[in-house]
Amino acid sequence: MVVKTINLGLTNTNLYNGCEITEVAGRLNLITPVEEAVNIVGRNIATMDINIEEVVLTGPMAVWAYLVVFHSVVHKTRKVFYDDGRNNKVLIAAHG
């Protein structure tokens, strides 16, 4: 079975390509306004190869990013999970 983990944290340069990110006091911060970032992240996730059995969404990021990525991957895979980073993997969606 093929499982793809997608880290939604700001360290995922493929997902946030085109967004302005800065580091303040050792933490990454999204500078791009959310209204713009939603479209950028949506375009970026749409170009990623997601046609697999399972996707695990993880990483520290705002809910809007999870919603954008989930919307893109939910019909490209059989199962979508959320992992809170403490090995608590929760099934969010399942098809067929």
N, C-alpha and C positions, 0 to 999 in steps of 0.2 A: 504494500500500500504506500502511496506517495502522499506525504504530509508536507505542507509548506507553512512555515511560521513567518508571519509578517509583524515586524517590530514597528509599532506606530510612534515610537519615540523620535525626537528630533534628530537623533543620530542616523536615521535612515535617509541617507542622501538621495537615494532613488525616489523615494516617496515625496520628499520635500524639495526636489529639484525645481528651481525657479522661485522659491520662497526665500526671503531674507531672514536669516537666523543669526543671532549674536550671542556671545557668552558674557554673562554678568555674574561675578562672584562664583565662578566655577559651574554655573548652570546655563544650559542653552535656553534661549527665549525666542519665540517666533515674533518677528517684527512686522511681517506682512499682515495687513488687516485680515481678519477671519473671513470676511466676505470675498476677498481675493484668493486666500489660501484654500478655501473650499473648492474652488474651480481648479486651481493648480493641482491639488492632491487628487481630485477626481480624474483629471486628465492623466496624471502620472500612474495611478493604480490601474486605469483602463488599458495602459500599454504593457502591463506586466503579465507574464505567463502564469495564469491561475487555474487552468483546466486540469485539475487534479482531484484526488479523492477527498482530502481534508485540508482545511486552512485553520491555523491557530492565530488569533489576533492577540497581541501582547504589547507591552511597553507603556511608559508613562506619557499620556497625552490627553488632551481634552476630549470630551464626549463627541463633539462635532466631527473629529477626525475618525473616530470609530464608526460613526454613522455613515460617513462618506465611503470608507473602505468596505464596510459590511454591505452596503447597497451595491457596490461593484462586484463583490466576490460571491454573494449568496447564490446566484444562479449559475455560477461557473464551477461549482464544486458540490459534492454530495453532503458534506458536513462543515459547519463553521463552529469553532470553539473560541472561548475567551480564556486566557490564562493570566491570572493576576500577578505572576512572577514568583509566587510561592508554591508552585506546583498544584494549584487549584484550577484544574482545567474543567470548564463548564460547557456543555453542549448548548449552543445558541440556536442553531437551525440545522435541519436534516431534510434531505430530499431523496426520494426513491430508495 
